[in-house]
Amino acid sequence: MLIFILCMIPGSDLPKISWLENFGFDKFIHAGLFFVLALLLVHGFLKQEKIRSAKIITLIICFVYGGLLELLQGALFVERTADVYDFIANSLGSVLGLLLFNAVNEKILSKFIR
């Protein structure tokens, strides 16, 4: 829900920090949000013993959700545009979250989320 709300914010309401734009900072934000989404989704799915392909299901959900958000930004949201590079950043963040899940789960998630 948080990701959806952040994507709905009109472009004029987003802070403008020109030097960060040179580094593609918004792509890091996209990747970071989907990194956390993937970690939490796979953690939740693994807690449910009936879910077998937790990582594959998580990846599909993240890819579809990231794609739908970009389409909605292009079609419905005010002062927002669909950007294939945002979708790529979303996807890379999701994949990275799954690749690093075991390490993050062992050190962080398993201690705070039961």
C-alpha positions in Angstrom: 0.0 0.0 0.0 2.9 2.4 0.8 4.4 1.8 -2.6 1.1 2.5 -4.3 0.6 5.8 -2.3 4.1 7.0 -3.1 3.5 6.3 -6.8 0.3 8.3 -6.7 1.9 11.5 -5.4 1.8 14.1 -8.2 5.2 14.9 -9.7 5.0 18.6 -8.6 4.7 17.5 -4.9 7.9 15.5 -5.0 11.0 17.2 -3.7 13.4 18.5 -6.4 17.0 17.9 -5.6 18.8 18.4 -8.9 22.2 16.8 -8.0 20.5 13.6 -6.9 18.8 13.4 -10.3 22.2 13.1 -11.9 22.7 9.8 -10.1 19.3 8.4 -11.0 18.4 8.5 -7.3 14.7 7.7 -8.0 15.8 4.4 -9.4 17.5 3.5 -6.1 14.3 4.4 -4.4 12.3 2.1 -6.7 14.8 -0.7 -6.2 14.9 -0.2 -2.4 11.1 -0.3 -2.1 10.8 -3.5 -4.1 13.8 -5.0 -2.3 11.9 -4.6 1.0 8.6 -5.8 -0.6 10.3 -9.0 -1.9 11.9 -9.7 1.5 8.6 -9.3 3.4 6.6 -11.2 0.9 8.9 -14.2 0.7 9.3 -14.2 4.5 5.5 -14.2 4.9 5.0 -17.0 2.3 7.7 -19.1 4.0 5.9 -18.8 7.3 2.9 -20.4 5.7 3.9 -24.1 5.3 1.4 -24.7 2.5 3.2 -22.3 0.1 5.9 -24.3 -1.8 7.3 -21.9 -4.4 7.6 -18.9 -2.2 10.4 -17.2 -4.1 8.8 -17.7 -7.5 5.4 -16.5 -6.3 7.1 -13.5 -4.8 9.0 -12.7 -8.0 5.8 -12.9 -10.1 3.9 -10.7 -7.7 6.6 -8.1 -7.6 7.0 -8.0 -11.4 3.3 -7.8 -12.0 2.8 -5.1 -9.3 5.8 -3.1 -10.6 4.5 -3.3 -14.1 0.9 -2.3 -13.1 2.1 0.6 -11.1 4.1 2.0 -14.1 1.0 1.5 -16.4 -1.2 3.3 -13.8 1.4 6.2 -13.6 1.2 6.6 -17.3 -2.6 6.4 -17.6 -4.2 7.7 -14.4 -1.9 9.5 -12.0 -1.4 13.2 -12.1 1.9 14.5 -13.4 3.4 11.0 -13.5 4.6 9.1 -16.5 5.3 5.4 -17.1 9.0 4.7 -17.2 10.5 1.4 -18.4 13.6 2.2 -16.3 11.5 2.4 -13.2 10.1 -1.0 -14.0 13.6 -2.4 -14.4 14.6 -0.8 -11.1 11.6 -2.4 -9.4 12.4 -5.8 -10.9 16.1 -5.6 -10.0 15.2 -4.6 -6.4 12.9 -7.6 -6.2 15.5 -10.0 -7.6 18.2 -8.6 -5.3 15.8 -9.0 -2.3 15.3 -12.7 -3.2 19.0 -13.3 -3.7 19.9 -11.7 -0.4 16.9 -13.1 1.5 18.7 -15.9 3.4 21.3 -13.5 4.8 18.8 -10.7 5.6 16.4 -13.2 7.1 19.0 -14.8 9.3 20.4 -11.5 10.6 17.3 -9.2 10.7 13.9 -10.5 9.8 14.0 -13.7 11.9 14.8 -11.5 15.0 12.1 -8.9 14.5 9.3 -10.6 12.6 8.0 -13.8 14.0 
